[in-house]
Amino acid sequence: MSASEDSWTEKLAGLRADYARDLPDKLAEIQAGWRTHLESPTAATHGDLVRRVHNLAGTGATFGLPAISECARALERFLHDVVGTDPARAAGHDAGFQDHFGRLVEAGQRRV
C-alpha cells in the first residue's frame, strides 16, 4: 500500500470510529424525538423524527455498518407507512415504534 492509501485508510478508520462513538447519542435523539412526537404530535415533530432516522439510514452503510442502515430504513418505512403524517395516529403505534427502535439499538450494539 502506498503512503497516500495508508493515510486514506487511517482517515476512514477514524471517521468510522467517530461514527460508532456518536451512534448512542444519535439513537437517544431518535428515542427523544419519538417521545416528543407522542407528547405533542405535529407534522413538525414527525418530520424531525423522520429526518433523524433517514440520516441514520443513509450513513450507516457508508461507515461500514449496513445493519444500522437496514434497521433505520425499516423504522423510516414504519414512520411513513404506519404512523404517517397524521399526528393523531402516533399514540396507537408506540409498541411498533419500540419494536423497530429496539432492532436498531441491537444493530448498534453489534457494531463492534
Phi and psi restraints in degrees (value plus and minus 20) as a CYANA .aco file:
   2 SER   PHI     -99.0   -59.0
   2 SER   PSI     147.1   187.1
   3 ALA   PHI     -81.2   -41.2
   3 ALA   PSI     -58.7   -18.7
   4 SER   PHI     -89.2   -49.2
   4 SER   PSI     -55.0   -15.0
   5 GLU   PHI     -87.9   -47.9
   5 GLU   PSI     -60.2   -20.2
   6 ASP   PHI     -81.0   -41.0
   6 ASP   PSI     -63.4   -23.4
   7 SER   PHI     -82.6   -42.6
   7 SER   PSI     -64.4   -24.4
   8 TRP   PHI     -82.4   -42.4
   8 TRP   PSI     -63.7   -23.7
   9 THR   PHI     -82.1   -42.1
   9 THR   PSI     -61.6   -21.6
  10 GLU   PHI     -85.0   -45.0
  10 GLU   PSI     -61.9   -21.9
  11 LYS   PHI     -84.0   -44.0
  11 LYS   PSI     -63.3   -23.3
  12 LEU   PHI     -83.9   -43.9
  12 LEU   PSI     -61.7   -21.7
  13 ALA   PHI     -81.6   -41.6
  13 ALA   PSI     -59.3   -19.3
  14 GLY   PHI     -85.0   -45.0
  14 GLY   PSI     -61.6   -21.6
  15 LEU   PHI     -84.7   -44.7
  15 LEU   PSI     -60.5   -20.5
  16 ARG   PHI     -83.9   -43.9
  16 ARG   PSI     -62.0   -22.0
  17 ALA   PHI     -83.7   -43.7
  17 ALA   PSI     -62.0   -22.0
  18 ASP   PHI     -81.4   -41.4
  18 ASP   PSI     -63.7   -23.7
  19 TYR   PHI     -81.4   -41.4
  19 TYR   PSI     -67.8   -27.8
  20 ALA   PHI     -83.0   -43.0
  20 ALA   PSI     -58.1   -18.1
  21 ARG   PHI     -85.4   -45.4
  21 ARG   PSI     -58.0   -18.0
  22 ASP   PHI    -104.5   -64.5
  22 ASP   PSI     -31.6     8.4
  23 LEU   PHI     -77.4   -37.4
  23 LEU   PSI     -65.3   -25.3
  24 PRO   PHI     -77.8   -37.8
  24 PRO   PSI     -56.4   -16.4
  25 ASP   PHI     -87.3   -47.3
  25 ASP   PSI     -59.9   -19.9
  26 LYS   PHI     -84.2   -44.2
  26 LYS   PSI     -60.7   -20.7
  27 LEU   PHI     -86.0   -46.0
  27 LEU   PSI     -60.4   -20.4
  28 ALA   PHI     -83.2   -43.2
  28 ALA   PSI     -57.5   -17.5
  29 GLU   PHI     -84.7   -44.7
  29 GLU   PSI     -57.9   -17.9
  30 ILE   PHI     -86.8   -46.8
  30 ILE   PSI     -65.4   -25.4
  31 GLN   PHI     -81.0   -41.0
  31 GLN   PSI     -64.0   -24.0
  32 ALA   PHI     -84.1   -44.1
  32 ALA   PSI     -58.4   -18.4
  33 GLY   PHI     -82.8   -42.8
  33 GLY   PSI     -58.4   -18.4
  34 TRP   PHI     -85.6   -45.6
  34 TRP   PSI     -64.9   -24.9
  35 ARG   PHI     -80.6   -40.6
  35 ARG   PSI     -62.4   -22.4
  36 THR   PHI     -81.0   -41.0
  36 THR   PSI     -62.8   -22.8
  37 HIS   PHI     -85.4   -45.4
  37 HIS   PSI     -57.1   -17.1
  38 LEU   PHI     -86.7   -46.7
  38 LEU   PSI     -60.2   -20.2
  39 GLU   PHI     -93.5   -53.5
  39 GLU   PSI     -54.6   -14.6
  40 SER   PHI    -162.6  -122.6
  40 SER   PSI      53.1    93.1
  41 PRO   PHI     -91.5   -51.5
  41 PRO   PSI      90.7   130.7
  42 THR   PHI    -154.9  -114.9
  42 THR   PSI     147.9   187.9
  43 ALA   PHI     -82.3   -42.3
  43 ALA   PSI     -52.9   -12.9
  44 ALA   PHI     -88.5   -48.5
  44 ALA   PSI     -63.6   -23.6
  45 THR   PHI     -88.7   -48.7
  45 THR   PSI     -56.4   -16.4
  46 HIS   PHI     -84.2   -44.2
  46 HIS   PSI     -66.0   -26.0
  47 GLY   PHI     -81.9   -41.9
  47 GLY   PSI     -60.7   -20.7
  48 ASP   PHI     -84.3   -44.3
  48 ASP   PSI     -62.3   -22.3
  49 LEU   PHI     -84.1   -44.1
  49 LEU   PSI     -67.0   -27.0
  50 VAL   PHI     -81.6   -41.6
  50 VAL   PSI     -59.4   -19.4
  51 ARG   PHI     -82.3   -42.3
  51 ARG   PSI     -64.4   -24.4
  52 ARG   PHI     -82.3   -42.3
  52 ARG   PSI     -63.9   -23.9
  53 VAL   PHI     -86.9   -46.9
  53 VAL   PSI     -63.0   -23.0
  54 HIS   PHI     -80.0   -40.0
  54 HIS   PSI     -63.1   -23.1
  55 ASN   PHI     -81.5   -41.5
  55 ASN   PSI     -60.8   -20.8
  56 LEU   PHI     -86.4   -46.4
  56 LEU   PSI     -59.1   -19.1
  57 ALA   PHI     -81.8   -41.8
  57 ALA   PSI     -58.2   -18.2
  58 GLY   PHI     -96.8   -56.8
  58 GLY   PSI     -48.2    -8.2
  59 THR   PHI    -115.4   -75.4
  59 THR   PSI     -43.6    -3.6
  60 GLY   PHI     -74.6   -34.6
  60 GLY   PSI     -75.5   -35.5
  61 ALA   PHI     -85.9   -45.9
  61 ALA   PSI     -53.4   -13.4
  62 THR   PHI     -77.5   -37.5
  62 THR   PSI     -56.3   -16.3
  63 PHE   PHI    -122.3   -82.3
  63 PHE   PSI       4.6    44.6
  64 GLY   PHI      61.4   101.4
  64 GLY   PSI      -0.8    39.2
  65 LEU   PHI    -145.4  -105.4
  65 LEU   PSI      50.5    90.5
  66 PRO   PHI     -82.2   -42.2
  66 PRO   PSI     -48.4    -8.4
  67 ALA   PHI     -85.2   -45.2
  67 ALA   PSI     -53.3   -13.3
  68 ILE   PHI     -82.6   -42.6
  68 ILE   PSI     -67.5   -27.5
  69 SER   PHI     -80.4   -40.4
  69 SER   PSI     -64.8   -24.8
  70 GLU   PHI     -81.4   -41.4
  70 GLU   PSI     -67.7   -27.7
  71 CYS   PHI     -88.8   -48.8
  71 CYS   PSI     -58.5   -18.5
  72 ALA   PHI     -86.2   -46.2
  72 ALA   PSI     -58.5   -18.5
  73 ARG   PHI     -83.3   -43.3
  73 ARG   PSI     -60.0   -20.0
  74 ALA   PHI     -83.9   -43.9
  74 ALA   PSI     -61.0   -21.0
  75 LEU   PHI     -86.1   -46.1
  75 LEU   PSI     -60.4   -20.4
  76 GLU   PHI     -82.3   -42.3
  76 GLU   PSI     -64.3   -24.3
  77 ARG   PHI     -80.5   -40.5
  77 ARG   PSI     -62.3   -22.3
  78 PHE   PHI     -78.3   -38.3
  78 PHE   PSI     -65.9   -25.9
  79 LEU   PHI     -84.6   -44.6
  79 LEU   PSI     -54.9   -14.9
  80 HIS   PHI     -98.2   -58.2
  80 HIS   PSI     -71.0   -31.0
  81 ASP   PHI    -102.1   -62.1
  81 ASP   PSI     -58.1   -18.1
  82 VAL   PHI    -114.6   -74.6
  82 VAL   PSI     -73.7   -33.7
  83 VAL   PHI     -95.2   -55.2
  83 VAL   PSI     -63.1   -23.1
  84 GLY   PHI      46.5    86.5
  84 GLY   PSI    -185.2  -145.2
  85 THR   PHI    -117.7   -77.7
  85 THR   PSI     -19.5    20.5
  86 ASP   PHI    -100.5   -60.5
  86 ASP   PSI      86.6   126.6
  87 PRO   PHI     -74.8   -34.8
  87 PRO   PSI     -52.0   -12.0
  88 ALA   PHI     -87.2   -47.2
  88 ALA   PSI     -38.2     1.8
  89 ARG   PHI     -99.2   -59.2
  89 ARG   PSI     -35.8     4.2
  90 ALA   PHI     -81.0   -41.0
  90 ALA   PSI     -65.7   -25.7
  91 ALA   PHI     -78.3   -38.3
  91 ALA   PSI     -54.4   -14.4
  92 GLY   PHI     -98.2   -58.2
  92 GLY   PSI     -19.6    20.4
  93 HIS   PHI    -144.4  -104.4
  93 HIS   PSI       2.7    42.7
  94 ASP   PHI     -82.8   -42.8
  94 ASP   PSI     -62.5   -22.5
  95 ALA   PHI     -81.9   -41.9
  95 ALA   PSI     -60.8   -20.8
  96 GLY   PHI     -85.1   -45.1
  96 GLY   PSI     -61.4   -21.4
  97 PHE   PHI     -81.3   -41.3
  97 PHE   PSI     -67.8   -27.8
  98 GLN   PHI     -81.6   -41.6
  98 GLN   PSI     -55.4   -15.4
  99 ASP   PHI     -83.6   -43.6
  99 ASP   PSI     -71.4   -31.4
 100 HIS   PHI     -83.9   -43.9
 100 HIS   PSI     -62.0   -22.0
 101 PHE   PHI     -85.9   -45.9
 101 PHE   PSI     -58.5   -18.5
 102 GLY   PHI     -79.7   -39.7
 102 GLY   PSI     -60.5   -20.5
 103 ARG   PHI     -84.3   -44.3
 103 ARG   PSI     -58.1   -18.1
 104 LEU   PHI     -84.4   -44.4
 104 LEU   PSI     -63.6   -23.6
 105 VAL   PHI     -82.4   -42.4
 105 VAL   PSI     -64.0   -24.0
 106 GLU   PHI     -80.1   -40.1
 106 GLU   PSI     -61.6   -21.6
 107 ALA   PHI     -81.7   -41.7
 107 ALA   PSI     -58.2   -18.2
 108 GLY   PHI     -87.4   -47.4
 108 GLY   PSI     -53.9   -13.9
 109 GLN   PHI     -93.5   -53.5
 109 GLN   PSI     -44.3    -4.3
 110 ARG   PHI    -105.1   -65.1
 110 ARG   PSI     -17.8    22.2
 111 ARG   PHI     -85.9   -45.9
 111 ARG   PSI     -42.0    -2.0
